[in-house]
Amino acid sequence: MKSPEEIIGLLRERESNLEPGFARMRRVRAAYDGDIVVPLPELDDNEQVAVANLLAQGLDQTAMRISSVMPDVVMPPIKDDQKQAEKRASVRRRAVLGWWQHNRMDIKLSKRARHMLGYASSPVSLRFNSKLGVPEWTVRDPLTTFPAPLFGPDDMAPYDTIFTYERTYDWLMDNYPDHAFKLRHKDTKGSDLYQLVEYCDPEETVLLAVGRDIQQGSSWNRNADYSPPLAELERSVNRAGICPVVIAGRVNLDQPQGQFDQMLGMYQMQAKLMALEVLAVQKGIFPDSWLVANPGETPQIINTANGLTGEVGILKGGQLKDTVVNPGFMTNPTIDRLERGQRLTAGIPSEFGGESGSNIRTGRRGEAVLSAVVDFPVQEAQRMIAASLEVENKRAIALMKAYAGNKPKSFYVTMKGAKGVVDYTPNKDFETDENHVVYSHSGADINNLVIGAGQRIGMGTMSKRSFMQIDPMVDDAEHEHDAVIAENLEQALLVSIQTQASQGSIPPNDLARITELVRTDKAELADAVQKVQEEAQQRQASEAPAGSPETMPGLAQEGVGAEQAVASAGGRPALRDLLAQVG
């Protein structure tokens, strides 16, 4: 067990060690938010940079492609030859998907994709929600996460982690009034911010509140030499015996780097050149005027001109000259080259902004270029997220077994391929935590997935049913397959009825009866045709002589019975024959 002082000491040590990486993250965040400072005294302090924010555009567009497709989870059975094992594996899969659904994993993955691309780090923490009886995921800010050292991109489970965040004094009073009273001083306001420190390791979770630095007037001072007052708000035992934190990283050579780190210098220079050009344009519109003296004379302004009132300006002993400032002829080409350099460095195609490359003449070629730029970064990010989710699922299972192992749980799942009620008991059904998280087609967003699958179906290298299995828009592939077949048969039946009706083969009364049943939603088309067929048989049987075969409705085989009588009498095939022709 670590004391509050030991935790604060460990936090200060990791703040110092991780500061170079945090400085890089802060630069990316500033560029993403548009908080680029151009050191020019002529600019207004409140003036924003007048340049396209390619970093924000590229980060958002790529992240949206990464999170546009939800992954699936596979829970392999322990024994392949046992039906019971396969059934439990299906229960485990649906339970995990239900946890994802409760946590709105689709939204969380959007945030995590941005952290992965911009900060090269995507930390999450898990805890057991005792009220709902499910594990909960929390997306953490990489700038306030201080994990134990990790070794390589495949190392995602730190031994311990420290999180920091800020809360107001009013929040402390509402949640921890006794401790809040100990941290207050005479100048404390309800809106004052206090630093909270959360420490997690396999044994315990500790929540601390750091007192305010009265001398500095701030909530906390990480570089202070004094020991600030501390309040231990909570301390709980981790029953699962694991640190419930997983940190996915981006693949790099040695130091963590985001996808857009290398373009920050070019972005800064482009903003500076753009600001200088704007200043030159302003000087051209509002030039500086100089009063130049004539030789041997002292210049003097007798009267200032005013165009609104018609006042005439009078000068004595000199003349006014305007300073003409024109931007250099290389200014705009340099700005364009810097923008192109940013796109090439960070892989930001012009299509992200709705533009099309002028040298791309065909749609197929444009799609190939866009895929070459975007698909591989998306593919790699999805693989890292899938690997992280596998580790997170194992921790979620451990939490469920530790806190609610023998408690039956039941809830309704609506995620793809898992619709319906799932009933499970963690200790009984989770015989193993082995799981595999997979993307149906890594590297492709939803649009590219549909286009690529459609091409394969057209070439005959992929079945429609196989595509339905990976299509994110299809929840139940088997149900969708049956629905497509039913629609095709219904369309064929409709075409047959329309053809026979145009030829006069169906009595108008029967056709009107079918139309009425369908229009009033009393029956589907096939049911309506069958019902009218039965009514026609009963009507025809009642009109035939007693004792004849025609009095036996429903026996109308081909060429026999009531349908034979109607056909011979009117020369038109019966409705039953039409149904037989349709199949």
PADRENRO-410082 format. One record per residue (C-alpha): residue number from 1; residue in one letter; x, y, z. Coordinates in steps of 0.1 Angstrom, whole numbers, plus 5000, padded with zeros to 4 digits. Example, Ala and Ser with C-alpha at 12.3 -4.5 7.8 and 13.67 -1.06 7.14 Angstrom:
<sites>
{1, A, {5123, 4955, 5078}}
{2, S, {5137, 4989, 5071}}
</sites>
This chain:
<sites>
{1, M, {5000, 5000, 5000}}
{2, K, {5013, 5034, 4990}}
{3, S, {5008, 5064, 5012}}
{4, P, {4995, 5097, 4997}}
{5, E, {5030, 5112, 5000}}
{6, E, {5045, 5083, 4980}}
{7, I, {5019, 5086, 4953}}
{8, I, {5025, 5124, 4949}}
{9, G, {5062, 5117, 4948}}
{10, L, {5058, 5091, 4921}}
{11, L, {5035, 5115, 4902}}
{12, R, {5061, 5143, 4903}}
{13, E, {5088, 5119, 4891}}
{14, R, {5067, 5107, 4861}}
{15, E, {5058, 5143, 4852}}
{16, S, {5094, 5151, 4849}}
{17, N, {5103, 5120, 4829}}
{18, L, {5073, 5123, 4805}}
{19, E, {5075, 5160, 4800}}
{20, P, {5091, 5159, 4765}}
{21, G, {5063, 5137, 4752}}
{22, F, {5037, 5159, 4768}}
{23, A, {5052, 5190, 4753}}
{24, R, {5048, 5173, 4719}}
{25, M, {5012, 5165, 4726}}
{26, R, {5005, 5201, 4737}}
{27, R, {5019, 5214, 4704}}
{28, V, {4996, 5191, 4685}}
{29, R, {4966, 5201, 4706}}
{30, A, {4973, 5238, 4701}}
{31, A, {4976, 5233, 4663}}
{32, Y, {4944, 5212, 4663}}
{33, D, {4925, 5240, 4682}}
{34, G, {4940, 5267, 4660}}
{35, D, {4960, 5283, 4689}}
{36, I, {4990, 5290, 4668}}
{37, V, {5009, 5321, 4679}}
{38, V, {5025, 5342, 4652}}
{39, P, {5051, 5364, 4668}}
{40, L, {5044, 5396, 4649}}
{41, P, {5039, 5428, 4668}}
{42, E, {5016, 5442, 4641}}
{43, L, {4990, 5416, 4648}}
{44, D, {4962, 5420, 4672}}
{45, D, {4964, 5397, 4703}}
{46, N, {4929, 5384, 4696}}
{47, E, {4936, 5377, 4659}}
{48, Q, {4935, 5341, 4648}}
{49, V, {4957, 5326, 4621}}
{50, A, {4943, 5330, 4586}}
{51, V, {4953, 5296, 4572}}
{52, A, {4936, 5264, 4565}}
{53, N, {4939, 5240, 4595}}
{54, L, {4950, 5209, 4576}}
{55, L, {4960, 5191, 4608}}
{56, A, {4924, 5193, 4623}}
{57, Q, {4910, 5183, 4589}}
{58, G, {4933, 5153, 4584}}
{59, L, {4930, 5141, 4620}}
{60, D, {4892, 5143, 4621}}
{61, Q, {4887, 5127, 4586}}
{62, T, {4911, 5098, 4593}}
{63, A, {4896, 5092, 4628}}
{64, M, {4861, 5091, 4613}}
{65, R, {4872, 5065, 4588}}
{66, I, {4888, 5044, 4616}}
{67, S, {4856, 5045, 4637}}
{68, S, {4831, 5042, 4609}}
{69, V, {4831, 5004, 4611}}
{70, M, {4826, 4987, 4645}}
{71, P, {4847, 4956, 4651}}
{72, D, {4833, 4922, 4661}}
{73, V, {4844, 4899, 4689}}
{74, V, {4849, 4862, 4686}}
{75, M, {4848, 4839, 4717}}
{76, P, {4862, 4805, 4707}}
{77, P, {4847, 4775, 4725}}
{78, I, {4870, 4755, 4748}}
{79, K, {4861, 4721, 4731}}
{80, D, {4850, 4722, 4695}}
{81, D, {4832, 4689, 4696}}
{82, Q, {4808, 4699, 4724}}
{83, K, {4775, 4717, 4716}}
{84, Q, {4774, 4730, 4752}}
{85, A, {4808, 4746, 4748}}
{86, E, {4797, 4763, 4715}}
{87, K, {4766, 4775, 4733}}
{88, R, {4786, 4791, 4761}}
{89, A, {4809, 4807, 4737}}
{90, S, {4780, 4823, 4720}}
{91, V, {4767, 4835, 4753}}
{92, R, {4801, 4850, 4762}}
{93, R, {4802, 4868, 4728}}
{94, R, {4768, 4883, 4732}}
{95, A, {4776, 4893, 4768}}
{96, V, {4807, 4912, 4757}}
{97, L, {4789, 4929, 4729}}
{98, G, {4762, 4939, 4754}}
{99, W, {4789, 4955, 4775}}
{100, W, {4801, 4974, 4745}}
{101, Q, {4766, 4985, 4737}}
{102, H, {4761, 4998, 4773}}
{103, N, {4793, 5018, 4771}}
{104, R, {4785, 5032, 4736}}
{105, M, {4817, 5019, 4723}}
{106, D, {4811, 5034, 4689}}
{107, I, {4814, 5069, 4704}}
{108, K, {4843, 5060, 4726}}
{109, L, {4862, 5046, 4696}}
{110, S, {4858, 5079, 4678}}
{111, K, {4875, 5097, 4707}}
{112, R, {4902, 5070, 4710}}
{113, A, {4910, 5072, 4673}}
{114, R, {4917, 5109, 4676}}
{115, H, {4940, 5102, 4706}}
{116, M, {4958, 5075, 4687}}
{117, L, {4965, 5097, 4657}}
{118, G, {4972, 5129, 4674}}
{119, Y, {4989, 5118, 4706}}
{120, A, {5002, 5083, 4697}}
{121, S, {4985, 5071, 4729}}
{122, S, {4949, 5060, 4737}}
{123, P, {4945, 5052, 4774}}
{124, V, {4913, 5037, 4789}}
{125, S, {4904, 5025, 4824}}
{126, L, {4878, 5000, 4835}}
{127, R, {4857, 4997, 4866}}
{128, F, {4827, 4976, 4878}}
{129, N, {4794, 4995, 4880}}
{130, S, {4777, 4980, 4910}}
{131, K, {4744, 4997, 4902}}
{132, L, {4741, 4983, 4866}}
{133, G, {4762, 4952, 4871}}
{134, V, {4784, 4957, 4841}}
{135, P, {4820, 4969, 4835}}
{136, E, {4824, 5004, 4824}}
{137, W, {4850, 5019, 4801}}
{138, T, {4864, 5054, 4806}}
{139, V, {4884, 5072, 4779}}
{140, R, {4913, 5090, 4796}}
{141, D, {4932, 5121, 4785}}
{142, P, {4967, 5111, 4774}}
{143, L, {4980, 5145, 4787}}
{144, T, {4970, 5137, 4822}}
{145, T, {4979, 5100, 4822}}
{146, F, {5011, 5088, 4839}}
{147, P, {5016, 5051, 4835}}
{148, A, {5045, 5029, 4845}}
{149, P, {5070, 5023, 4817}}
{150, L, {5057, 5004, 4787}}
{151, F, {5079, 4985, 4763}}
{152, G, {5069, 4984, 4727}}
{153, P, {5035, 4988, 4710}}
{154, D, {5024, 4953, 4720}}
{155, D, {5028, 4962, 4757}}
{156, M, {4995, 4978, 4766}}
{157, A, {4990, 4968, 4803}}
{158, P, {5011, 4990, 4827}}
{159, Y, {5018, 4977, 4862}}
{160, D, {5003, 5009, 4877}}
{161, T, {4990, 5042, 4864}}
{162, I, {4983, 5077, 4878}}
{163, F, {4955, 5100, 4864}}
{164, T, {4951, 5136, 4872}}
{165, Y, {4922, 5159, 4866}}
{166, E, {4906, 5190, 4882}}
{167, R, {4874, 5195, 4901}}
{168, T, {4858, 5226, 4917}}
{169, Y, {4856, 5231, 4954}}
{170, D, {4818, 5229, 4951}}
{171, W, {4822, 5194, 4936}}
{172, L, {4844, 5184, 4966}}
{173, M, {4818, 5197, 4990}}
{174, D, {4790, 5178, 4973}}
{175, N, {4809, 5145, 4972}}
{176, Y, {4835, 5147, 5001}}
{177, P, {4824, 5174, 5024}}
{178, D, {4846, 5164, 5054}}
{179, H, {4878, 5164, 5033}}
{180, A, {4868, 5195, 5014}}
{181, F, {4865, 5214, 5047}}
{182, K, {4901, 5204, 5056}}
{183, L, {4914, 5217, 5023}}
{184, R, {4897, 5251, 5023}}
{185, H, {4912, 5284, 5035}}
{186, K, {4897, 5318, 5041}}
{187, D, {4899, 5328, 5004}}
{188, T, {4884, 5296, 4989}}
{189, K, {4857, 5301, 4964}}
{190, G, {4832, 5275, 4951}}
{191, S, {4847, 5278, 4915}}
{192, D, {4883, 5272, 4927}}
{193, L, {4899, 5242, 4910}}
{194, Y, {4916, 5215, 4929}}
{195, Q, {4938, 5187, 4915}}
{196, L, {4926, 5152, 4920}}
{197, V, {4951, 5123, 4918}}
{198, E, {4939, 5088, 4910}}
{199, Y, {4963, 5059, 4915}}
{200, C, {4956, 5024, 4903}}
{201, D, {4977, 4992, 4907}}
{202, P, {4968, 4955, 4910}}
{203, E, {4962, 4959, 4947}}
{204, E, {4942, 4991, 4952}}
{205, T, {4928, 5023, 4938}}
{206, V, {4934, 5055, 4957}}
{207, L, {4919, 5089, 4951}}
{208, L, {4936, 5120, 4965}}
{209, A, {4929, 5157, 4965}}
{210, V, {4958, 5182, 4964}}
{211, G, {4954, 5214, 4984}}
{212, R, {4958, 5249, 4970}}
{213, D, {4990, 5268, 4969}}
{214, I, {4981, 5299, 4988}}
{215, Q, {5013, 5318, 4980}}
{216, Q, {5010, 5312, 4942}}
{217, G, {4972, 5315, 4942}}
{218, S, {4968, 5284, 4920}}
{219, S, {4951, 5251, 4925}}
{220, W, {4984, 5232, 4924}}
{221, N, {5020, 5238, 4915}}
{222, R, {5039, 5208, 4901}}
{223, N, {5073, 5226, 4904}}
{224, A, {5068, 5237, 4940}}
{225, D, {5094, 5227, 4966}}
{226, Y, {5069, 5226, 4994}}
{227, S, {5046, 5197, 5003}}
{228, P, {5010, 5207, 4996}}
{229, P, {4982, 5196, 5019}}
{230, L, {4967, 5162, 5008}}
{231, A, {4933, 5146, 5015}}
{232, E, {4928, 5109, 5009}}
{233, L, {4892, 5108, 4995}}
{234, E, {4889, 5071, 4987}}
{235, R, {4909, 5038, 4990}}
{236, S, {4895, 5006, 4977}}
{237, V, {4909, 4971, 4971}}
{238, N, {4910, 4958, 4935}}
{239, R, {4894, 4924, 4939}}
{240, A, {4903, 4913, 4904}}
{241, G, {4940, 4916, 4912}}
{242, I, {4948, 4936, 4881}}
{243, C, {4955, 4972, 4872}}
{244, P, {4923, 4981, 4852}}
{245, V, {4941, 5003, 4827}}
{246, V, {4950, 4996, 4791}}
{247, I, {4970, 5020, 4769}}
{248, A, {4972, 5014, 4732}}
{249, G, {5001, 5031, 4713}}
{250, R, {5010, 5039, 4678}}
{251, V, {5038, 5020, 4660}}
{252, N, {5070, 5041, 4658}}
{253, L, {5107, 5036, 4655}}
{254, D, {5117, 5046, 4690}}
{255, Q, {5099, 5077, 4704}}
{256, P, {5061, 5080, 4703}}
{257, Q, {5050, 5102, 4675}}
{258, G, {5016, 5111, 4662}}
{259, Q, {5007, 5111, 4625}}
{260, F, {5009, 5149, 4623}}
{261, D, {5039, 5158, 4644}}
{262, Q, {5062, 5164, 4614}}
{263, M, {5039, 5190, 4598}}
{264, L, {5038, 5213, 4628}}
{265, G, {5068, 5234, 4617}}
{266, M, {5054, 5238, 4582}}
{267, Y, {5020, 5248, 4596}}
{268, Q, {5037, 5274, 4618}}
{269, M, {5057, 5288, 4589}}
{270, Q, {5026, 5289, 4566}}
{271, A, {5007, 5308, 4593}}
{272, K, {5035, 5333, 4596}}
{273, L, {5038, 5339, 4558}}
{274, M, {5001, 5342, 4555}}
{275, A, {5001, 5368, 4583}}
{276, L, {5028, 5388, 4566}}
{277, E, {5009, 5388, 4534}}
{278, V, {4977, 5400, 4551}}
{279, L, {4998, 5428, 4567}}
{280, A, {5011, 5438, 4533}}
{281, V, {4976, 5439, 4519}}
{282, Q, {4965, 5461, 4548}}
{283, K, {4994, 5484, 4541}}
{284, G, {4983, 5486, 4505}}
{285, I, {4948, 5496, 4514}}
{286, F, {4958, 5519, 4543}}
{287, P, {4993, 5531, 4533}}
{288, D, {5015, 5551, 4556}}
{289, S, {5017, 5588, 4546}}
{290, W, {5049, 5608, 4550}}
{291, L, {5052, 5646, 4550}}
{292, V, {5084, 5653, 4529}}
{293, A, {5099, 5687, 4531}}
{294, N, {5109, 5708, 4501}}
{295, P, {5146, 5717, 4499}}
{296, G, {5154, 5745, 4524}}
{297, E, {5119, 5746, 4538}}
{298, T, {5101, 5734, 4569}}
{299, P, {5070, 5713, 4561}}
{300, Q, {5037, 5722, 4577}}
{301, I, {5001, 5710, 4574}}
{302, I, {4980, 5741, 4573}}
{303, N, {4946, 5724, 4570}}
{304, T, {4937, 5687, 4571}}
{305, A, {4915, 5674, 4542}}
{306, N, {4881, 5660, 4549}}
{307, G, {4863, 5644, 4520}}
{308, L, {4830, 5641, 4538}}
{309, T, {4827, 5679, 4545}}
{310, G, {4845, 5691, 4514}}
{311, E, {4874, 5705, 4534}}
{312, V, {4905, 5711, 4513}}
{313, G, {4939, 5701, 4527}}
{314, I, {4966, 5727, 4526}}
{315, L, {5004, 5719, 4529}}
{316, K, {5032, 5744, 4532}}
{317, G, {5068, 5737, 4525}}
{318, G, {5064, 5700, 4516}}
{319, Q, {5044, 5673, 4501}}
{320, L, {5026, 5640, 4512}}
{321, K, {5039, 5607, 4499}}
{322, D, {5023, 5572, 4505}}
{323, T, {5045, 5542, 4512}}
{324, V, {5036, 5515, 4486}}
{325, V, {5040, 5479, 4500}}
{326, N, {5036, 5449, 4477}}
{327, P, {5040, 5413, 4488}}
{328, G, {5069, 5395, 4472}}
{329, F, {5062, 5376, 4441}}
{330, M, {5073, 5343, 4458}}
{331, T, {5050, 5347, 4488}}
{332, N, {5019, 5328, 4474}}
{333, P, {5040, 5300, 4457}}
{334, T, {5058, 5295, 4490}}
{335, I, {5025, 5293, 4509}}
{336, D, {5012, 5268, 4484}}
{337, R, {5044, 5247, 4486}}
{338, L, {5041, 5247, 4524}}
{339, E, {5005, 5235, 4522}}
{340, R, {5016, 5207, 4498}}
{341, G, {5044, 5197, 4521}}
{342, Q, {5019, 5194, 4550}}
{343, R, {4996, 5171, 4529}}
{344, L, {5025, 5149, 4518}}
{345, T, {5040, 5147, 4553}}
{346, A, {5009, 5138, 4572}}
{347, G, {4990, 5120, 4544}}
{348, I, {4961, 5144, 4540}}
{349, P, {4946, 5141, 4505}}
{350, S, {4928, 5171, 4490}}
{351, E, {4897, 5149, 4488}}
{352, F, {4893, 5154, 4525}}
{353, G, {4883, 5190, 4518}}
{354, G, {4860, 5181, 4489}}
{355, E, {4886, 5188, 4462}}
{356, S, {4899, 5165, 4435}}
{357, G, {4934, 5163, 4422}}
{358, S, {4938, 5180, 4388}}
{359, N, {4961, 5154, 4374}}
{360, I, {4937, 5125, 4382}}
{361, R, {4916, 5119, 4351}}
{362, T, {4894, 5089, 4361}}
{363, G, {4874, 5080, 4391}}
{364, R, {4891, 5046, 4394}}
{365, R, {4925, 5063, 4395}}
{366, G, {4913, 5088, 4421}}
{367, E, {4900, 5060, 4443}}
{368, A, {4933, 5041, 4440}}
{369, V, {4953, 5072, 4450}}
{370, L, {4930, 5079, 4479}}
{371, S, {4932, 5043, 4491}}
{372, A, {4970, 5043, 4490}}
{373, V, {4971, 5074, 4512}}
{374, V, {4944, 5066, 4537}}
{375, D, {4937, 5029, 4538}}
{376, F, {4970, 5018, 4553}}
{377, P, {4970, 5043, 4583}}
{378, V, {4934, 5033, 4589}}
{379, Q, {4943, 4996, 4588}}
{380, E, {4972, 5000, 4612}}
{381, A, {4951, 5020, 4637}}
{382, Q, {4923, 4995, 4635}}
{383, R, {4947, 4966, 4642}}
{384, M, {4960, 4985, 4673}}
{385, I, {4925, 4992, 4686}}
{386, A, {4915, 4956, 4681}}
{387, A, {4945, 4944, 4700}}
{388, S, {4937, 4969, 4728}}
{389, L, {4901, 4958, 4729}}
{390, E, {4912, 4921, 4734}}
{391, V, {4932, 4931, 4765}}
{392, E, {4903, 4953, 4777}}
{393, N, {4878, 4925, 4773}}
{394, K, {4900, 4902, 4795}}
{395, R, {4900, 4929, 4822}}
{396, A, {4863, 4934, 4819}}
{397, I, {4858, 4896, 4824}}
{398, A, {4881, 4896, 4854}}
{399, L, {4861, 4925, 4869}}
{400, M, {4828, 4907, 4864}}
{401, K, {4840, 4874, 4879}}
{402, A, {4856, 4893, 4909}}
{403, Y, {4826, 4915, 4917}}
{404, A, {4795, 4896, 4904}}
{405, G, {4808, 4861, 4897}}
{406, N, {4778, 4841, 4909}}
{407, K, {4751, 4867, 4901}}
{408, P, {4729, 4858, 4871}}
{409, K, {4727, 4887, 4846}}
{410, S, {4702, 4892, 4818}}
{411, F, {4698, 4921, 4793}}
{412, Y, {4688, 4927, 4758}}
{413, V, {4714, 4932, 4731}}
{414, T, {4708, 4950, 4698}}
{415, M, {4743, 4949, 4683}}
{416, K, {4750, 4933, 4649}}
{417, G, {4747, 4895, 4650}}
{418, A, {4738, 4894, 4686}}
{419, K, {4702, 4906, 4688}}
{420, G, {4681, 4892, 4716}}
{421, V, {4681, 4885, 4753}}
{422, V, {4713, 4871, 4768}}
{423, D, {4714, 4853, 4801}}
{424, Y, {4747, 4845, 4818}}
{425, T, {4765, 4840, 4850}}
{426, P, {4802, 4851, 4849}}
{427, N, {4817, 4823, 4869}}
{428, K, {4797, 4797, 4850}}
{429, D, {4797, 4809, 4814}}
{430, F, {4831, 4826, 4813}}
{431, E, {4852, 4795, 4814}}
{432, T, {4879, 4814, 4796}}
{433, D, {4887, 4850, 4788}}
{434, E, {4902, 4842, 4754}}
{435, N, {4887, 4865, 4728}}
{436, H, {4896, 4879, 4694}}
{437, V, {4885, 4913, 4681}}
{438, V, {4884, 4916, 4644}}
{439, Y, {4874, 4941, 4618}}
{440, S, {4855, 4928, 4588}}
{441, H, {4879, 4945, 4564}}
{442, S, {4907, 4965, 4581}}
{443, G, {4916, 4997, 4564}}
{444, A, {4883, 5004, 4547}}
{445, D, {4856, 5027, 4559}}
{446, I, {4819, 5018, 4554}}
{447, N, {4818, 5033, 4519}}
{448, N, {4849, 5016, 4505}}
{449, L, {4837, 4984, 4521}}
{450, V, {4805, 4984, 4502}}
{451, I, {4821, 4994, 4469}}
{452, G, {4848, 4967, 4472}}
{453, A, {4824, 4940, 4482}}
{454, G, {4800, 4949, 4453}}
{455, Q, {4829, 4945, 4429}}
{456, R, {4837, 4911, 4442}}
{457, I, {4801, 4900, 4440}}
{458, G, {4800, 4912, 4404}}
{459, M, {4831, 4892, 4396}}
{460, G, {4817, 4861, 4412}}
{461, T, {4844, 4858, 4439}}
{462, M, {4821, 4865, 4468}}
{463, S, {4786, 4855, 4477}}
{464, K, {4759, 4880, 4488}}
{465, R, {4754, 4861, 4520}}
{466, S, {4792, 4864, 4528}}
{467, F, {4790, 4901, 4523}}
{468, M, {4760, 4904, 4545}}
{469, Q, {4781, 4888, 4573}}
{470, I, {4805, 4917, 4572}}
{471, D, {4782, 4946, 4561}}
{472, P, {4779, 4970, 4591}}
{473, M, {4744, 4980, 4579}}
{474, V, {4731, 4944, 4582}}
{475, D, {4724, 4932, 4618}}
{476, D, {4712, 4897, 4610}}
{477, A, {4726, 4882, 4578}}
{478, E, {4703, 4851, 4578}}
{479, H, {4672, 4872, 4583}}
{480, E, {4683, 4897, 4557}}
{481, H, {4691, 4869, 4532}}
{482, D, {4656, 4855, 4536}}
{483, A, {4640, 4889, 4534}}
{484, V, {4658, 4896, 4500}}
{485, I, {4645, 4862, 4486}}
{486, A, {4610, 4870, 4498}}
{487, E, {4611, 4904, 4482}}
{488, N, {4622, 4889, 4449}}
{489, L, {4595, 4863, 4449}}
{490, E, {4569, 4889, 4458}}
{491, Q, {4581, 4910, 4429}}
{492, A, {4578, 4880, 4405}}
{493, L, {4543, 4873, 4418}}
{494, L, {4533, 4909, 4413}}
{495, V, {4547, 4910, 4377}}
{496, S, {4528, 4877, 4369}}
{497, I, {4495, 4891, 4383}}
{498, Q, {4500, 4923, 4363}}
{499, T, {4506, 4904, 4331}}
{500, Q, {4476, 4882, 4336}}
{501, A, {4454, 4911, 4345}}
{502, S, {4464, 4930, 4314}}
{503, Q, {4455, 4899, 4293}}
{504, G, {4421, 4896, 4309}}
{505, S, {4429, 4862, 4325}}
{506, I, {4419, 4872, 4360}}
{507, P, {4382, 4881, 4366}}
{508, P, {4380, 4918, 4375}}
{509, N, {4362, 4910, 4408}}
{510, D, {4390, 4888, 4419}}
{511, L, {4416, 4914, 4409}}
{512, A, {4397, 4941, 4428}}
{513, R, {4395, 4918, 4459}}
{514, I, {4433, 4913, 4459}}
{515, T, {4439, 4950, 4455}}
{516, E, {4415, 4957, 4485}}
{517, L, {4432, 4932, 4508}}
{518, V, {4467, 4946, 4500}}
{519, R, {4457, 4983, 4501}}
{520, T, {4440, 4980, 4535}}
{521, D, {4469, 4961, 4550}}
{522, K, {4446, 4931, 4557}}
{523, A, {4471, 4907, 4540}}
{524, E, {4504, 4906, 4522}}
{525, L, {4503, 4900, 4484}}
{526, A, {4509, 4862, 4486}}
{527, D, {4483, 4858, 4514}}
{528, A, {4458, 4880, 4495}}
{529, V, {4462, 4859, 4463}}
{530, Q, {4457, 4827, 4483}}
{531, K, {4427, 4840, 4501}}
{532, V, {4410, 4851, 4468}}
{533, Q, {4418, 4817, 4453}}
{534, E, {4400, 4800, 4481}}
{535, E, {4371, 4823, 4478}}
{536, A, {4369, 4816, 4441}}
{537, Q, {4369, 4779, 4447}}
{538, Q, {4341, 4781, 4472}}
{539, R, {4321, 4803, 4447}}
{540, Q, {4327, 4780, 4418}}
{541, A, {4318, 4749, 4439}}
{542, S, {4285, 4764, 4450}}
{543, E, {4275, 4772, 4413}}
{544, A, {4283, 4736, 4400}}
{545, P, {4255, 4708, 4399}}
{546, A, {4252, 4687, 4430}}
{547, G, {4272, 4655, 4430}}
{548, S, {4296, 4666, 4403}}
{549, P, {4334, 4668, 4410}}
{550, E, {4331, 4705, 4408}}
{551, T, {4314, 4706, 4442}}
{552, M, {4346, 4696, 4459}}
{553, P, {4365, 4729, 4465}}
{554, G, {4402, 4726, 4470}}
{555, L, {4405, 4695, 4448}}
{556, A, {4410, 4714, 4417}}
{557, Q, {4440, 4696, 4403}}
{558, E, {4452, 4705, 4368}}
{559, G, {4422, 4700, 4344}}
{560, V, {4398, 4687, 4371}}
{561, G, {4371, 4701, 4393}}
{562, A, {4358, 4735, 4398}}
{563, E, {4387, 4752, 4380}}
{564, Q, {4381, 4730, 4350}}
{565, A, {4344, 4741, 4348}}
{566, V, {4353, 4778, 4350}}
{567, A, {4381, 4775, 4324}}
{568, S, {4358, 4756, 4300}}
{569, A, {4330, 4780, 4306}}
{570, G, {4349, 4813, 4302}}
{571, G, {4380, 4802, 4284}}
{572, R, {4402, 4817, 4311}}
{573, P, {4427, 4800, 4333}}
{574, A, {4418, 4798, 4370}}
{575, L, {4437, 4818, 4397}}
{576, R, {4451, 4786, 4411}}
{577, D, {4467, 4779, 4377}}
{578, L, {4483, 4814, 4378}}
{579, L, {4498, 4806, 4412}}
{580, A, {4511, 4773, 4398}}
{581, Q, {4527, 4792, 4370}}
{582, V, {4544, 4816, 4394}}
{583, G, {4558, 4787, 4413}}
</sites>
